[in-house]
Amino acid sequence: MARTIVFIHGAWVTPTCWERMLPWFEARGYRCIAPAWPGKDRSVGAIRADPSPLRGLGVGEIVDHYEKVVRSLDEPEAPILIGHS
């Protein structure tokens, strides 16, 4: 069984939306990662101040990004994916 969970945030949030959930899963033995979308690896304030890194970002780019994240994991099993919005 997969022991890694990849948490994927939605359009109107950042990976910080998972902060309260990760410890619950980690306490049960899961390795948890919550990588940001391209351009959302900054604070909300920074994103609001300069949203230009998100310009042109579409579903294809987001899926490609998470495919790279998943393929980079050093595990024999595919991870569990949990998404929001």
N, C-alpha and C positions, 0 to 999 in steps of 0.2 A: 504494500500500500504506500502511496505517495506520502512523504513526510514534509514536503515543502508546500506552502500556500503562497500564491502570488495574488496580492490584492490590487485590483485595478479600479482607480477612482473615475468619477464621471466628469462631465464637461464643466460643471459649475463649482467644483471643489478641487482640492489638491490632495496629495497623499496624507496630509494631516488628518483627514476625515477618518482614518483608520486607527489613530493613536490609541483610542480606548479599547479597541477590539484585539489588537495584536497581542497584548499580554495574556488575554484569556486563552488564545490558541497556543501561545508559546508555553504556558503553564501545563498544557496537555501534550507537550512533546513535539509540536510542529515548529519547523523553521518558517518564519514569516518574513516576506519582503513586500514592500509597497512602493515600487518604483514610480516616479513621476512621469507624466506624459512629456514628450519633448517640449521644452519651453516652460514647463510648470515645475521645474526643479528649483523654484525660488519662493520666497515668502509671498503671501497674498498682496502685501503692500508693494512689493517690487513688481509683481505682475500687473497690478493696477497702474503703477507709475509708467511702465513700459511694456505694453502687451505685444509689441512688434515680433518677438520670437514665436508667437502663436500664429502669425499671419501665414496663410497658406496651409495650415495644418488641417488635415482631413482624416477620415476614417482609415484610409490606406496607410498613411504615415504612422498613425497610432498603432494599428495592427502590426505593421512591420517592426516598430519599436519593441512591442511586447513579444513578438516572435524571437527577436534577438535576445531579449532578457531570458526567455524560457530556454532557448537553445544553449545559453551560456551556463546554465545550471549544471553542476556536476553530480547528477543523480541518474540512476538507471530508469526510474519511472517518471512519467510526465507529472508535473505538479498539479495541485488542485488550484483552479482559478476561481476567485470570488470577485465579482464586479459590482459597481454601484452606478446607478442611473445609466 
